[in-house]
Amino acid sequence: MVPIVSPERYAGINQTTISQSDLVGNYEQIILGYSVTPGYADEQKSADFQTSVTLQLAADGSINGDINNSWVYNEPWLTLTWANGFTAKLHVERGRDWENKVASTILLSGLNNEGTAIWGKKVN
């Protein structure tokens, strides 16, 4: 098993069962595609700063309103499949949204099929 880094710092949130219907909603998602060139640390302060994008998981299993993109949940793993060939396997857990002062929300952490880290948090 490989360790997974959470998008939020630890808060001791009770890890109650997360159902498929709990996952339906809107998320902030960050694909951590930051590239690092060894030996150039000073020049890479924010060369390709990563920002969040909206991820919407619908009850019909579609992503962002497109039926060609789909998601499947097999607790505790969420698999996102995009029409462009990208897939992501994300660990699902409860955590605190420190930024928005939400005591408990759903967090997503994992990798896509190219090995790029992906983080997400449910915002509504």
C-alpha positions in Angstrom: 0.0 0.0 0.0 1.3 3.4 -1.0 0.7 6.4 1.4 -1.8 9.0 0.2 -1.4 12.7 1.1 -4.7 14.4 2.1 -5.7 17.7 0.6 -6.4 19.0 4.1 -4.5 18.7 7.3 -5.5 16.2 9.9 -8.4 17.1 12.1 -9.5 13.8 13.7 -12.8 13.7 11.9 -14.9 10.6 12.7 -14.7 8.3 9.6 -18.3 7.3 9.2 -19.5 5.4 6.1 -19.6 7.3 2.9 -22.3 6.1 0.5 -22.5 6.6 -3.3 -25.3 9.2 -2.8 -23.0 11.1 -0.4 -20.5 11.7 -3.2 -23.1 13.4 -5.5 -22.3 17.2 -5.6 -19.7 19.8 -6.4 -16.0 19.6 -5.6 -13.0 21.8 -5.9 -10.4 19.6 -7.7 -6.7 20.3 -8.2 -4.6 18.3 -10.6 -1.1 18.7 -9.3 0.7 18.9 -12.6 3.5 21.1 -11.3 6.8 20.2 -13.0 10.2 20.5 -11.2 13.5 20.7 -13.0 16.3 19.5 -10.8 18.9 22.2 -10.1 16.6 25.2 -10.8 14.8 25.5 -7.5 15.1 29.3 -7.2 13.6 29.8 -10.6 10.5 27.6 -9.9 8.8 29.7 -7.3 5.4 29.5 -9.1 6.2 28.6 -12.7 3.0 26.7 -13.3 0.9 27.5 -10.2 -2.0 25.0 -9.9 -5.5 26.3 -9.3 -8.7 24.3 -8.6 -11.4 23.6 -11.1 -15.0 22.5 -10.5 -15.7 18.8 -10.5 -19.4 17.8 -10.5 -20.4 14.2 -9.7 -24.0 13.6 -10.7 -26.4 11.0 -9.4 -26.6 9.3 -12.8 -22.9 8.6 -12.7 -21.8 11.3 -15.1 -19.1 13.9 -14.4 -19.6 17.7 -15.2 -22.9 17.0 -16.9 -21.3 14.9 -19.7 -22.5 11.3 -19.9 -19.3 10.4 -21.7 -17.4 11.0 -18.4 -18.3 8.6 -15.6 -17.6 7.8 -12.0 -17.9 4.6 -10.0 -17.5 4.2 -6.2 -16.3 1.0 -4.6 -15.7 2.1 -1.0 -13.2 3.6 -0.3 -12.2 4.1 -3.9 -13.7 6.5 -6.4 -12.8 5.9 -10.1 -13.2 8.8 -12.5 -13.2 7.9 -16.2 -13.0 10.7 -18.7 -13.9 10.5 -22.4 -10.4 11.7 -23.4 -8.8 8.6 -21.9 -7.8 9.9 -18.5 -8.8 7.9 -15.4 -8.2 8.7 -11.8 -8.4 6.4 -8.7 -9.1 8.5 -5.7 -9.3 7.5 -2.0 -12.5 8.9 -0.3 -12.5 10.0 3.3 -14.0 12.5 5.6 -12.0 15.6 6.6 -12.3 19.2 7.7 -12.4 22.0 5.2 -10.2 24.4 7.0 -10.4 27.1 4.3 -14.2 27.3 4.3 -14.6 26.5 8.0 -16.6 23.3 7.4 -16.3 20.8 10.2 -16.7 17.7 8.0 -16.7 17.2 4.3 -15.6 14.6 1.8 -12.0 14.6 0.6 -10.5 12.9 -2.5 -6.8 12.0 -2.9 -5.1 9.8 -5.5 -3.5 9.5 -8.9 -4.5 9.6 -12.5 -3.4 7.0 -15.1 -0.3 9.2 -15.8 0.8 9.2 -12.1 -0.2 12.8 -11.5 -1.6 13.5 -8.0 -5.2 14.7 -7.8 -6.9 16.3 -4.7 -10.5 17.2 -4.2 -12.9 18.4 -1.5 -16.7 18.5 -1.6 -18.0 22.1 -1.4 -21.7 21.4 -1.7 
